[in-house]
Amino acid sequence: CLVVYPWTQRYFGNFGNLYNAAAITGNPMVAAHGKVVLHGLDRAVKNMDNIKETYAELSVLHSEKLHVDPDNFKV
């Protein structure tokens, strides 16, 4: 089940139509971003002993430049 969060459109406005599950699953830009996210998770696994430092730069990018709500990153 894919849950669509309409407010994420503001972060990915240049990705085109993201208003339903079919549009998202068929979007090549979403797939490419998914690869980026998975590579980031791989980086975390390889740096389990130092995740905070590993993600410090990425954290600043998302919070200060992109203004992404931290609630979007709950684990």
Backbone as a ProteinNet text record, in pm:
[ID]
protein_1_A
[PRIMARY]
CLVVYPWTQRYFGNFGNLYNAAAITGNPMVAAHGKVVLHGLDRAVKNMDNIKETYAELSVLHSEKLHVDPDNFKV
[TERTIARY]
83.7	0	88.2	67.9	141.6	54.6	107.7	35.8	87	-2.2	34.9	15.8	121.6	117.9	123	9.4	4.9	101	129	216.9	360.7	398.1	534	553.1	444.5	453.5	539.1	537.4	616.3	766.1	808	949.5	991.1	896.8	926.9	842.6	820.8	737.1	781.8	912.7	963.5	952.2	897.6	881.1	753.4	667.1	541.5	429.9	338	219.4	258.4	231	254.5	129.1	13.9	-110.8	-177.9	-124.3	-182.2	-73.8	-103.1	-4.7	42.8	-46.4	-8.5	90.1	65.4	154.8	292.5	295.7	422.3	501.4	437.2	509.3	559.2	497.1	540.2	631	671.6	750	899.7	974.5	1117.4	1197.7	1152	1223.7	1208.8	1093.3	1072.7	1163.6	1172	1257.9	1404.2	1447.7	1585.9	1612	1516.2	1532.8	1532.2	1452.3	1450.9	1587.7	1657.5	1793.1	1886.6	1872.3	1954.4	1929.7	1803	1767.2	1824.3	1812	1865.6	2017.2	2084.9	2230.2	2262.6	2178.4	2196.6	2179.3	2082.9	2063.1	2181.5	2234.6	2353	2470.3	2481.3	2586.3	2569.4	2446.3	2419.8	2462.3	2428.6	2464	2616.4	2687.3	2832.9	2897.2	2819.9	2872.9	2789	2746.7	2658.5	2718.5	2848.1	2912.4	2922.9	2886.6	2901.4	2794.1	2670.4	2561.1	2541.7	2552.5	2531.2	2625	2752.7	2850	2829.6	2795.2	2773	2662.2	2557	2442.3	2438.4	2540.4	2538.3	2514.2	2588.9	2574.2	2436.4	2391	2259.6	2148.7	2166.7	2069.4	2057.4	2171.2	2171.3	2103.2	2134.1	2071.5	1920.3	1869.5	1724.9	1655.4	1719.5	1652.7	1668.1	1787.8	1813.6	1794.5	1827.3	1813.4	1678.7	1640.1	1516.2	1394.8	1417.5	1310.2	1211.8	1267.1	1184.8	1145.4	1019.7	968.6	1033.6	1096.1	1161.2	1066	937.2	840.1	840.4	891.1	898.5	1007.3	1090.3	1202.8	1194.3	1075.7	1061.5	1093.5	1163	1198.4	1122.2
-118.5	0	124.9	210.5	335.4	447.3	521.4	634.8	760.5	840.5	962.4	1081.2	1157.5	1277	1398.9	1462.8	1573.2	1687.7	1714.2	1826.6	1803.7	1680.1	1657.3	1712.9	1746.9	1806.1	1933	2007.1	2130.3	2101.7	1985.8	1949.9	1893.8	1835.5	1768.2	1823.1	1952.8	2017.2	1991.4	1977.6	1955	1808.2	1721.5	1580.8	1556.4	1655	1637.6	1590	1513.5	1466.6	1365	1400.1	1309.4	1295	1308.6	1314.6	1181.3	1074.6	943.2	836.5	720.1	612	570.5	565.5	524.1	622.9	751.4	853	844.4	818.3	810.6	687	572.5	449.2	446.6	522.2	526.2	642.6	720.1	840.2	809.6	827.8	797.2	888.2	1009.7	1098.8	1051.7	997	939.6	817.6	735.5	616.9	657.5	760.3	806.8	859.8	934.6	985	868.7	768.5	650	583.6	579	524	606.4	738.7	827	797	781.8	752.5	617.4	517.2	385.1	387.1	464.1	478.2	545	639.2	702	603.9	513.6	410.8	313.6	281.8	196.6	263	392.5	469.1	460.6	465	452.9	316.7	212.4	77.1	63.1	124.3	116.1	203.6	292.5	384.1	380.4	262.2	247.8	308.2	308.7	360.1	512.4	575.9	720.9	782.5	744.9	791	942.2	997.5	1142.1	1222.4	1189.4	1261.7	1231.8	1107.4	1066.6	1148.7	1177.5	1249.1	1397.8	1450.6	1591.2	1685.9	1669.1	1757.3	1741.8	1620.2	1593.6	1651.6	1644.8	1700.3	1851.4	1918.4	2063.5	2099.6	2026.8	2051.6	2043.6	1935.5	1915.8	2012.8	2046.2	2133.7	2281	2323.5	2466.2	2517.2	2437.2	2482.2	2443.7	2317.9	2269.1	2288.3	2314.5	2337.5	2220.8	2100.5	1980.2	1959.4	1933.2	1908.3	1781.8	1788.8	1671.3	1553.1	1578.7	1469.3	1376.4	1423.7	1338.6	1233.3	1242	1149.9	1062.9	1042.6	954.7	811.5	742.9	604.2	515.5
0	0	0	-94.3	-103.1	-49.4	45.8	101.8	33.3	-20.1	-90.6	3.2	22.2	106	14.5	-13.3	-109.9	-79.4	48.8	81.2	34	3	-45.8	-186.4	-253.9	-387	-384.3	-273.2	-267.1	-270	-223.1	-226.7	-362.3	-432.2	-557.9	-672.7	-673.7	-774.1	-916.7	-935.9	-1071.6	-1114.5	-1027.4	-1061.8	-1141.3	-1152.4	-1225.6	-1134.2	-1189	-1117	-1009.6	-884.1	-771.3	-687	-748	-672.8	-648.1	-703.8	-674.2	-687.1	-635.8	-631.6	-770.8	-866.5	-1002.4	-1064.1	-1044	-1098.8	-1034	-904.1	-831.8	-873.9	-877.7	-910.4	-1054.4	-1142.7	-1282.1	-1315.6	-1216.2	-1240.7	-1232.3	-1342.7	-1341.8	-1248.6	-1225.2	-1134.2	-989.2	-956.4	-823	-806.6	-908	-903.1	-883.9	-954.9	-941.8	-801	-745.5	-609.5	-509.8	-536.3	-451	-445.2	-558.3	-560.9	-473.8	-479.8	-396.8	-248.4	-212.5	-73	-30.8	-116.6	-83.3	-68.8	-150.5	-135.4	-1.6	40.3	170.1	283.5	270.7	372.8	376	259.2	251	323.2	304.6	372.9	524.7	570.8	714.4	766.8	693.4	735.6	745	652.2	651.5	759.1	818.7	920	1047	1086.8	1202.2	1329.5	1339.8	1459.7	1460.5	1350	1341.5	1251.4	1272.3	1186.1	1196	1315.9	1331.4	1243.4	1245.7	1163	1015.2	985.8	847.3	782.3	860.2	806	840.5	902.8	945.6	827.9	720.4	604.4	539.4	527.7	468.8	555.6	684.9	778.4	762.8	752.1	733.7	601.2	496.3	365.9	375.7	434	440	534.7	645.8	742.6	710.3	671.8	654.8	512.6	414.3	275.7	216	235.3	174.7	264	392.3	491.2	496.8	500.2	509.6	655.6	678.6	813.5	868.9	986.2	1044	1065.7	1076.1	1091.8	970.6	856.9	738	749.5	851.8	865.7	989.5	1039.9	1156.3	1116.3	1204.5	1179.3	1274.1
[MASK]
+++++++++++++++++++++++++++++++++++++++++++++++++++++++++++++++++++++++++++

